Protein backbone atom coordinates (compact mmCIF):
# COMPACT_ATOMS: atom_id res chain seq x y z
CA UNK A 1 0.00 0.00 0.00
CA UNK A 2 2.77 2.41 0.87
CA UNK A 3 4.65 1.65 -2.37
CA UNK A 4 1.51 2.44 -4.36
CA UNK A 5 1.11 5.78 -2.61
CA UNK A 6 4.81 6.65 -3.18
CA UNK A 7 4.55 5.73 -6.86
CA UNK A 8 1.39 7.80 -7.21
CA UNK A 9 3.05 10.77 -5.54
CA UNK A 10 6.11 10.53 -7.81
CA UNK A 11 3.83 10.34 -10.85
CA UNK A 12 2.00 13.49 -9.78
CA UNK A 13 5.29 15.30 -9.22
CA UNK A 14 6.52 14.22 -12.64
CA UNK A 15 3.31 15.44 -14.26
CA UNK A 16 3.57 18.77 -12.49
CA UNK A 17 7.20 19.19 -13.56
CA UNK A 18 6.36 18.28 -17.15
CA UNK A 19 3.49 20.72 -17.21
CA UNK A 20 5.65 23.49 -15.78
CA UNK A 21 8.38 22.89 -18.38
CA UNK A 22 5.77 22.89 -21.19
CA UNK A 23 4.25 26.13 -19.87
CA UNK A 24 7.68 27.76 -19.61
CA UNK A 25 8.52 26.72 -23.20
CA UNK A 26 5.27 28.23 -24.41
CA UNK A 27 6.03 31.45 -22.61
CA UNK A 28 9.51 31.64 -24.15
CA UNK A 29 8.16 30.89 -27.64
CA UNK A 30 5.51 33.53 -27.18
CA UNK A 31 8.11 36.07 -26.06
CA UNK A 32 10.29 35.28 -29.08
CA UNK A 33 7.35 35.66 -31.45
CA UNK A 34 6.45 39.01 -29.93
CA UNK A 35 10.06 40.15 -30.17
CA UNK A 36 10.26 39.07 -33.84
CA UNK A 37 7.07 40.91 -34.64
CA UNK A 38 8.40 44.03 -32.89
CA UNK A 39 11.65 43.88 -34.86
CA UNK A 40 9.80 43.38 -38.14
CA UNK A 41 7.55 46.35 -37.43
CA UNK A 42 10.60 48.47 -36.52
CA UNK A 43 12.47 47.46 -39.71
CA UNK A 44 9.38 48.09 -41.82
CA UNK A 45 9.07 51.54 -40.31
CA UNK A 46 12.75 52.27 -41.00
CA UNK A 47 12.42 51.08 -44.60
CA UNK A 48 9.41 53.30 -45.11
CA UNK A 49 11.28 56.25 -43.61
CA UNK A 50 14.32 55.54 -45.87
CA UNK A 51 16.78 55.20 -42.96
CA UNK A 52 17.65 51.50 -43.55
CA UNK A 53 18.03 49.77 -46.89
CA UNK A 54 16.67 46.26 -47.34
CA UNK A 55 20.23 44.86 -47.58
CA UNK A 56 21.13 46.09 -44.11
CA UNK A 57 18.17 44.66 -42.26
CA UNK A 58 18.89 42.80 -39.08
CA UNK A 59 18.57 39.08 -38.96
CA UNK A 60 15.92 37.87 -36.52
CA UNK A 61 17.35 36.25 -33.41
CA UNK A 62 17.25 32.54 -33.02
CA UNK A 63 14.75 31.06 -30.59
CA UNK A 64 16.06 31.03 -27.02
CA UNK A 65 18.39 34.00 -27.64
CA UNK A 66 17.88 37.64 -26.73
CA UNK A 67 17.66 40.07 -29.58
CA UNK A 68 20.79 42.13 -30.05
CA UNK A 69 20.60 45.87 -30.25
CA UNK A 70 20.21 47.17 -33.82
CA UNK A 71 23.56 47.96 -35.48
CA UNK A 72 24.56 51.53 -36.02
CA UNK A 73 24.04 52.90 -39.53
CA UNK A 74 27.14 52.59 -41.75
CA UNK A 75 29.44 55.60 -41.72
CA UNK A 76 30.65 56.70 -45.09
CA UNK A 77 34.43 57.28 -45.13
CA UNK A 78 35.41 60.91 -45.35
CA UNK A 79 37.48 61.79 -48.41
CA UNK A 80 41.19 62.26 -47.74
CA UNK A 81 42.54 65.77 -48.29
CA UNK A 82 44.64 66.17 -51.43
CA UNK A 83 48.42 65.93 -50.88
CA UNK A 84 50.02 69.29 -50.38
CA UNK A 85 52.60 70.38 -52.89
CA UNK A 86 56.21 70.34 -51.62
CA UNK A 87 57.51 73.70 -50.56
CA UNK A 88 59.92 75.27 -52.97
CA UNK A 89 63.25 76.36 -51.61
CA UNK A 90 64.24 79.83 -52.68
CA UNK A 91 68.03 80.21 -53.12
CA UNK A 92 69.51 83.13 -51.19
CA UNK A 93 70.29 86.19 -53.20
CA UNK A 94 73.87 87.35 -53.64
CA UNK A 95 75.15 89.47 -50.77
CA UNK A 96 72.41 88.32 -48.40
CA UNK A 97 72.53 85.61 -45.81
CA UNK A 98 70.19 82.70 -46.15
CA UNK A 99 67.45 82.68 -43.50
CA UNK A 100 68.05 80.18 -40.78
CA UNK A 101 65.34 77.54 -40.54
CA UNK A 102 63.41 77.59 -37.31
CA UNK A 103 63.50 73.79 -37.19
CA UNK A 104 67.26 73.67 -36.56
CA UNK A 105 68.19 71.98 -33.27
CA UNK A 106 69.43 74.28 -30.50
CA UNK A 107 73.14 74.76 -30.23
CA UNK A 108 74.86 72.24 -28.01
CA UNK A 109 77.65 74.64 -27.03
CA UNK A 110 78.23 74.41 -23.32
CA UNK A 111 75.70 71.57 -22.92
CA UNK A 112 76.66 67.92 -22.59
CA UNK A 113 74.11 65.70 -24.29
CA UNK A 114 73.86 62.04 -23.24
CA UNK A 115 74.69 59.49 -25.95
CA UNK A 116 71.67 57.97 -27.73
CA UNK A 117 70.30 54.70 -26.50
CA UNK A 118 71.95 51.67 -28.07
CA UNK A 119 75.11 53.55 -29.04
CA UNK A 120 78.39 51.69 -28.70
CA UNK A 121 80.32 54.64 -27.29
CA UNK A 122 82.85 53.30 -24.84
CA UNK A 123 82.62 54.61 -21.31
CA UNK A 124 86.00 54.86 -19.55
CA UNK A 125 86.14 52.67 -16.44
CA UNK A 126 86.53 54.40 -13.10
CA UNK A 127 90.13 55.00 -12.25
CA UNK A 128 91.52 52.80 -9.49
CA UNK A 129 93.59 54.64 -6.92
CA UNK A 130 97.17 53.44 -6.87
CA UNK A 131 98.48 52.86 -3.40
CA UNK A 132 101.94 54.23 -2.83
CA UNK A 133 104.55 51.74 -1.69
CA UNK A 134 105.49 52.17 1.94
CA UNK A 135 108.78 53.93 2.49
CA UNK A 136 111.61 51.65 3.64
CA UNK A 137 112.66 52.00 7.27
CA UNK A 138 115.69 54.17 7.94
CA UNK A 139 119.09 52.46 8.07
CA UNK A 140 120.68 51.75 11.41
CA UNK A 141 124.21 53.07 12.13
CA UNK A 142 125.65 49.57 11.53
CA UNK A 143 123.86 49.28 8.18
CA UNK A 144 125.10 52.70 7.16
CA UNK A 145 128.66 51.58 7.99
CA UNK A 146 128.24 48.37 5.94
CA UNK A 147 126.93 50.28 2.93
CA UNK A 148 129.71 52.88 3.12
CA UNK A 149 132.57 50.31 2.87
CA UNK A 150 134.09 49.96 -0.64
CA UNK A 151 133.80 46.72 -2.60
CA UNK A 152 137.13 44.79 -2.79
CA UNK A 153 135.94 41.82 -4.87
CA UNK A 154 132.92 39.58 -5.48
CA UNK A 155 132.14 35.96 -4.78
CA UNK A 156 132.70 33.92 -7.93
CA UNK A 157 131.80 30.52 -6.56
CA UNK A 158 130.66 28.97 -3.29
CA UNK A 159 131.30 25.34 -2.48
CA UNK A 160 128.82 24.58 0.26
CA UNK A 161 129.95 21.00 0.91
CA UNK A 162 133.64 21.93 1.15
CA UNK A 163 132.92 25.17 2.99
CA UNK A 164 135.11 27.52 0.96
CA UNK A 165 134.54 30.58 -1.27
CA UNK A 166 136.36 31.69 -4.42
CA UNK A 167 136.60 35.48 -4.77
CA UNK A 168 137.61 37.66 -7.74
CA UNK A 169 140.78 39.12 -6.16
CA UNK A 170 144.33 37.77 -5.63
CA UNK A 171 147.94 38.80 -5.70
CA UNK A 172 147.19 41.71 -8.03
CA UNK A 173 144.98 43.22 -5.30
CA UNK A 174 147.56 42.34 -2.58
CA UNK A 175 145.46 39.61 -1.05
CA UNK A 176 147.54 37.67 1.52
CA UNK A 177 147.05 34.47 3.48
CA UNK A 178 145.14 34.77 6.74
CA UNK A 179 143.36 38.02 5.77
CA UNK A 180 139.72 38.14 6.88
CA UNK A 181 136.91 39.67 4.83
CA UNK A 182 133.17 40.09 5.30
CA UNK A 183 130.63 39.21 2.61
CA UNK A 184 128.00 41.91 2.01
CA UNK A 185 124.57 41.63 0.40
CA UNK A 186 122.80 44.98 0.11
CA UNK A 187 123.06 46.46 3.64
CA UNK A 188 123.76 43.25 5.59
CA UNK A 189 126.72 40.94 6.26
CA UNK A 190 126.00 37.33 5.20
CA UNK A 191 129.28 35.73 6.29
CA UNK A 192 133.05 36.02 6.99
CA UNK A 193 135.94 34.29 5.19
CA UNK A 194 139.64 33.72 5.93
CA UNK A 195 142.01 33.61 2.96
CA UNK A 196 143.93 30.31 2.78
CA UNK A 197 146.97 29.05 0.87
CA UNK A 198 145.43 29.20 -2.62
CA UNK A 199 146.08 32.71 -3.92
CA UNK A 200 146.42 33.41 -7.65
CA UNK A 201 146.80 36.64 -9.59
CA UNK A 202 143.07 37.39 -9.99
CA UNK A 203 141.33 35.06 -7.52
CA UNK A 204 141.72 33.59 -4.07
CA UNK A 205 140.15 30.87 -1.97
CA UNK A 206 138.84 31.65 1.49
CA UNK A 207 137.36 29.38 4.15
CA UNK A 208 133.86 30.35 5.27
CA UNK A 209 133.25 30.68 9.01
CA UNK A 210 129.94 28.85 9.58
CA UNK A 211 129.27 30.77 12.79
CA UNK A 212 129.27 34.08 10.89
CA UNK A 213 126.42 33.11 8.56
CA UNK A 214 122.98 34.27 9.87
CA UNK A 215 120.27 31.64 10.27
CA UNK A 216 118.38 30.94 7.05
CA UNK A 217 120.99 32.74 4.85
CA UNK A 218 123.19 31.08 2.21
CA UNK A 219 126.24 32.63 0.60
CA UNK A 220 125.86 32.88 -3.18
CA UNK A 221 127.75 34.13 -6.20
CA UNK A 222 127.62 37.89 -6.55
CA UNK A 223 127.98 38.72 -2.86
CA UNK A 224 130.44 41.57 -2.33
CA UNK A 225 133.74 41.22 -0.46
CA UNK A 226 134.46 44.10 1.96
CA UNK A 227 136.65 44.79 4.90
CA UNK A 228 135.66 43.35 8.27
CA UNK A 229 132.98 45.51 9.81
CA UNK A 230 133.98 46.66 13.26
CA UNK A 231 131.28 46.39 15.85
CA UNK A 232 130.24 49.68 17.44
TAZIGI-V786130 format. One record per residue. N is the residue number from 1. RES is the residue in one small letter. D_CENTER is the distance of its C-alpha to the mean C-alpha in Angstrom with 1 decimal. Layout:
N,RES,D_CENTER / N,RES,D_CENTER
This chain:
1,x,90.8 / 2,x,87.4 / 3,x,85.6 / 4,x,87.6 / 5,x,86.7 / 6,x,83.0 / 7,x,83.1 / 8,x,84.9 / 9,x,82.4 / 10,x,79.5 / 11,x,81.3 / 12,x,81.9 / 13,x,78.2 / 14,x,77.2 / 15,x,79.7 / 16,x,78.4 / 17,x,74.7 / 18,x,75.8 / 19,x,77.7 / 20,x,74.9 / 21,x,72.4 / 22,x,75.0 / 23,x,75.6 / 24,x,71.9 / 25,x,71.6 / 26,x,74.5 / 27,x,72.9 / 28,x,69.6 / 29,x,71.6 / 30,x,73.6 / 31,x,70.6 / 32,x,69.0 / 33,x,72.3 / 34,x,72.6 / 35,x,69.0 / 36,x,69.7 / 37,x,72.9 / 38,x,71.1 / 39,x,68.4 / 40,x,71.2 / 41,x,73.1 / 42,x,70.1 / 43,x,69.2 / 44,x,72.9 / 45,x,72.9 / 46,x,69.8 / 47,x,71.3 / 48,x,74.5 / 49,x,72.7 / 50,x,70.7 / 51,x,67.2 / 52,x,66.2 / 53,x,67.1 / 54,x,68.3 / 55,x,65.2 / 56,x,62.9 / 57,x,64.8 / 58,x,62.9 / 59,x,63.3 / 60,x,65.1 / 61,x,63.1 / 62,x,63.6 / 63,x,65.7 / 64,x,63.8 / 65,x,61.1 / 66,x,60.9 / 67,x,61.5 / 68,x,58.4 / 69,x,58.6 / 70,x,60.0 / 71,x,57.4 / 72,x,57.0 / 73,x,58.9 / 74,x,57.0 / 75,x,55.5 / 76,x,56.4 / 77,x,53.4 / 78,x,53.8 / 79,x,54.2 / 80,x,51.3 / 81,x,52.0 / 82,x,52.8 / 83,x,50.1 / 84,x,50.4 / 85,x,51.3 / 86,x,48.7 / 87,x,49.3 / 88,x,51.1 / 89,x,49.7 / 90,x,52.5 / 91,x,52.3 / 92,x,52.8 / 93,x,56.3 / 94,x,57.1 / 95,x,56.9 / 96,x,54.7 / 97,x,51.0 / 98,x,49.2 / 99,x,48.1 / 100,x,44.5 / 101,x,42.9 / 102,x,41.9 / 103,x,38.8 / 104,x,37.2 / 105,x,33.8 / 106,x,34.2 / 107,x,33.8 / 108,x,30.5 / 109,x,32.3 / 110,x,31.0 / 111,x,28.2 / 112,x,24.6 / 113,x,23.2 / 114,x,19.5 / 115,x,18.3 / 116,x,18.8 / 117,x,16.2 / 118,x,14.9 / 119,x,15.8 / 120,x,14.3 / 121,x,15.3 / 122,x,13.4 / 123,x,12.6 / 124,x,14.0 / 125,x,12.1 / 126,x,14.0 / 127,x,17.1 / 128,x,17.8 / 129,x,21.4 / 130,x,23.7 / 131,x,26.2 / 132,x,29.7 / 133,x,31.7 / 134,x,34.4 / 135,x,37.8 / 136,x,40.3 / 137,x,43.1 / 138,x,46.4 / 139,x,49.0 / 140,x,51.9 / 141,x,55.4 / 142,x,55.9 / 143,x,52.7 / 144,x,53.8 / 145,x,57.1 / 146,x,55.6 / 147,x,53.4 / 148,x,56.4 / 149,x,58.6 / 150,x,59.0 / 151,x,58.0 / 152,x,61.1 / 153,x,59.5 / 154,x,56.6 / 155,x,56.4 / 156,x,56.7 / 157,x,56.8 / 158,x,56.8 / 159,x,58.6 / 160,x,57.3 / 161,x,59.8 / 162,x,62.8 / 163,x,61.7 / 164,x,62.4 / 165,x,60.5 / 166,x,61.3 / 167,x,60.8 / 168,x,61.0 / 169,x,64.2 / 170,x,67.9 / 171,x,71.4 / 172,x,70.2 / 173,x,68.3 / 174,x,71.4 / 175,x,69.8 / 176,x,72.5 / 177,x,72.9 / 178,x,72.1 / 179,x,69.7 / 180,x,66.7 / 181,x,63.2 / 182,x,59.8 / 183,x,56.6 / 184,x,53.8 / 185,x,50.0 / 186,x,48.2 / 187,x,49.8 / 188,x,51.2 / 189,x,54.3 / 190,x,53.5 / 191,x,57.1 / 192,x,60.8 / 193,x,63.0 / 194,x,66.8 / 195,x,68.1 / 196,x,70.5 / 197,x,73.1 / 198,x,70.8 / 199,x,70.6 / 200,x,70.2 / 201,x,70.0 / 202,x,66.1 / 203,x,65.0 / 204,x,66.2 / 205,x,65.6 / 206,x,65.1 / 207,x,64.9 / 208,x,61.9 / 209,x,62.7 / 210,x,60.5 / 211,x,60.9 / 212,x,59.4 / 213,x,56.0 / 214,x,53.4 / 215,x,51.9 / 216,x,48.9 / 217,x,49.7 / 218,x,51.0 / 219,x,52.8 / 220,x,51.3 / 221,x,52.2 / 222,x,51.4 / 223,x,52.5 / 224,x,54.8 / 225,x,58.5 / 226,x,59.8 / 227,x,62.8 / 228,x,63.1 / 229,x,61.3 / 230,x,63.8 / 231,x,62.7 / 232,x,62.9
